[in-house]
Amino acid sequence: MIERVDFLARFGGVFEHSPFIAERALDAGAVAEPLTAAGVHAALTAVFRKASPDEQMGVLRAHPDLAGKLAIAGELTEDSRKEQAGAGLDRLSGEEHARFTALNTAYTQKFGFPFIIAVKGLTKDDILAAFETRIDNSAQEEFETAKTQVERIALLRLTALLPGD
């Protein structure tokens, strides 16, 4: 039997600062044992997709800027810190950091949420290229793209939590 407290402690942060997703999935009976990355991801993603647009926007807004103020202050979640470090975003030159800061600001002003991309396997140059392309998207197109990226990040996090799946 899945223990609520244990499940929420383990999976409540898979969608950045949005434990309501894990809570709803568990409460709906959508999570079954044995726990697998694919199974938990399907349950959590279904809840995310059924969430209201305002709730989805809240999930997007819960993500930190890439190489932003929280990273500099050491205030990222452990998952976000590892993900950004893995892409080299903790080792930017002054010029690169200035470019990320300018793009973060322009993107957030345009779309109302931070630029979100699953950084695993990407380099800082890959991320900058995606940033520069996606900033020209329409609001609806970017809302959908960001949600897809959030779901991908969740799968990567679940795969790390449930290895051997």
C-alpha positions as CSV (number, residue, x, y, z in Angstrom):
1,M,0.0,0.0,0.0
2,I,1.3,3.5,-0.9
3,E,1.7,5.6,2.2
4,R,0.5,9.1,1.6
5,V,3.2,10.9,3.7
6,D,6.0,8.9,2.1
7,F,4.7,9.3,-1.4
8,L,4.3,13.1,-1.1
9,A,7.7,13.4,0.6
10,R,9.3,11.5,-2.3
11,F,7.3,12.8,-5.3
12,G,5.7,16.1,-4.2
13,G,8.6,18.1,-5.7
14,V,8.8,16.4,-9.0
15,F,6.7,19.2,-10.5
16,E,8.7,22.2,-9.1
17,H,7.2,23.5,-5.8
18,S,3.8,22.1,-6.9
19,P,3.0,19.2,-4.5
20,F,-0.7,19.5,-5.3
21,I,0.0,17.4,-8.5
22,A,1.3,14.4,-6.5
23,E,-1.5,14.9,-4.0
24,R,-4.3,14.8,-6.6
25,A,-2.8,11.9,-8.4
26,L,-2.6,9.9,-5.2
27,D,-6.1,10.9,-4.1
28,A,-7.6,10.0,-7.5
29,G,-6.1,6.5,-7.2
30,A,-4.0,7.0,-10.3
31,V,-0.8,5.7,-8.8
32,A,-0.4,2.0,-8.6
33,E,2.3,-0.3,-7.2
34,P,4.9,-1.2,-8.1
35,L,6.0,2.4,-8.5
36,T,7.8,2.9,-11.8
37,A,9.0,6.1,-13.4
38,A,6.6,5.6,-16.3
39,G,3.6,4.9,-14.1
40,V,4.1,7.7,-11.7
41,H,4.9,10.1,-14.6
42,A,1.7,9.1,-16.4
43,A,-0.4,9.7,-13.2
44,L,1.3,13.1,-12.4
45,T,1.2,14.3,-16.0
46,A,-2.6,13.5,-16.3
47,V,-3.2,15.7,-13.2
48,F,-1.0,18.5,-14.6
49,R,-2.9,18.4,-18.0
50,K,-6.3,18.5,-16.2
51,A,-5.2,21.4,-14.0
52,S,-6.7,24.8,-14.8
53,P,-4.7,27.1,-17.0
54,D,-4.1,29.3,-13.9
55,E,-2.7,26.3,-12.0
56,Q,-0.6,25.3,-14.9
57,M,0.8,28.8,-15.1
58,G,1.5,28.6,-11.4
59,V,3.6,25.5,-12.0
60,L,5.5,27.3,-14.8
61,R,6.1,30.3,-12.5
62,A,7.5,28.0,-9.8
63,H,10.5,27.3,-12.0
64,P,13.6,29.3,-11.5
65,D,15.3,31.4,-14.1
66,L,18.2,29.6,-15.7
67,A,21.5,30.9,-14.3
68,G,19.4,33.5,-12.4
69,K,19.3,35.2,-9.0
70,L,18.3,32.0,-7.1
71,A,21.3,30.1,-8.6
72,I,23.7,32.9,-7.7
73,A,22.3,33.0,-4.2
74,G,22.4,29.2,-3.8
75,E,18.7,29.0,-3.3
76,L,17.6,26.6,-6.0
77,T,16.0,23.3,-5.2
78,E,18.6,20.5,-5.1
79,D,17.1,19.1,-8.4
80,S,17.3,22.4,-10.2
81,R,20.8,23.0,-8.9
82,K,22.0,19.7,-10.2
83,E,20.2,20.1,-13.5
84,Q,21.7,23.6,-14.1
85,A,25.2,22.5,-13.0
86,G,25.0,19.5,-15.4
87,A,24.5,21.9,-18.3
88,G,27.4,24.1,-17.2
89,L,25.1,27.0,-16.2
90,D,27.0,27.3,-12.9
91,R,30.2,28.1,-14.8
92,L,29.2,30.9,-17.1
93,S,31.6,33.7,-18.1
94,G,30.5,37.3,-17.3
95,E,29.4,37.8,-20.9
96,E,27.4,34.6,-20.9
97,H,25.7,35.4,-17.6
98,A,24.8,38.8,-19.0
99,R,23.2,37.2,-22.0
100,F,21.2,34.7,-19.9
101,T,20.1,37.6,-17.7
102,A,18.9,39.7,-20.6
103,L,17.1,36.7,-22.2
104,N,15.5,35.8,-18.9
105,T,14.2,39.3,-18.4
106,A,12.9,39.6,-22.0
107,Y,11.3,36.2,-21.9
108,T,9.5,36.7,-18.5
109,Q,8.3,40.1,-19.6
110,K,6.8,38.6,-22.8
111,F,5.3,35.4,-21.4
112,G,4.8,35.9,-17.7
113,F,6.8,32.9,-16.6
114,P,10.5,31.9,-16.8
115,F,12.1,30.1,-19.7
116,I,11.8,26.4,-19.0
117,I,13.8,23.7,-20.8
118,A,14.9,20.2,-19.7
119,V,18.6,20.9,-19.6
120,K,19.8,17.3,-19.2
121,G,22.1,16.4,-22.1
122,L,22.2,20.0,-23.3
123,T,25.1,22.5,-23.2
124,K,24.9,26.2,-22.4
125,D,25.1,26.9,-26.1
126,D,22.2,24.5,-26.9
127,I,20.1,26.2,-24.2
128,L,21.0,29.7,-25.5
129,A,20.0,28.7,-29.0
130,A,16.7,27.3,-27.8
131,F,16.1,30.5,-25.7
132,E,16.8,32.7,-28.7
133,T,14.4,30.7,-31.0
134,R,11.6,30.3,-28.5
135,I,11.5,33.9,-27.4
136,D,9.9,34.6,-30.9
137,N,7.0,32.1,-30.3
138,S,3.5,33.2,-29.7
139,A,2.2,33.2,-26.1
140,Q,0.0,30.1,-26.7
141,E,2.8,28.2,-28.5
142,E,5.3,29.0,-25.7
143,F,2.7,28.1,-23.0
144,E,2.4,24.6,-24.6
145,T,6.1,24.3,-25.2
146,A,6.9,25.2,-21.5
147,K,4.3,22.6,-20.3
148,T,5.9,19.9,-22.4
149,Q,9.3,20.8,-21.0
150,V,7.9,20.7,-17.4
151,E,6.6,17.2,-18.1
152,R,10.0,16.1,-19.5
153,I,11.8,17.5,-16.4
154,A,9.4,15.5,-14.3
155,L,10.1,12.3,-16.2
156,L,13.9,12.9,-15.8
157,R,13.5,13.5,-12.1
158,L,11.3,10.4,-11.7
159,T,13.8,8.3,-13.6
160,A,16.5,9.4,-11.1
161,L,14.2,8.6,-8.1
162,L,13.1,5.2,-9.5
163,P,16.2,3.8,-11.2
164,G,16.1,0.5,-12.9
165,D,12.6,1.1,-14.3
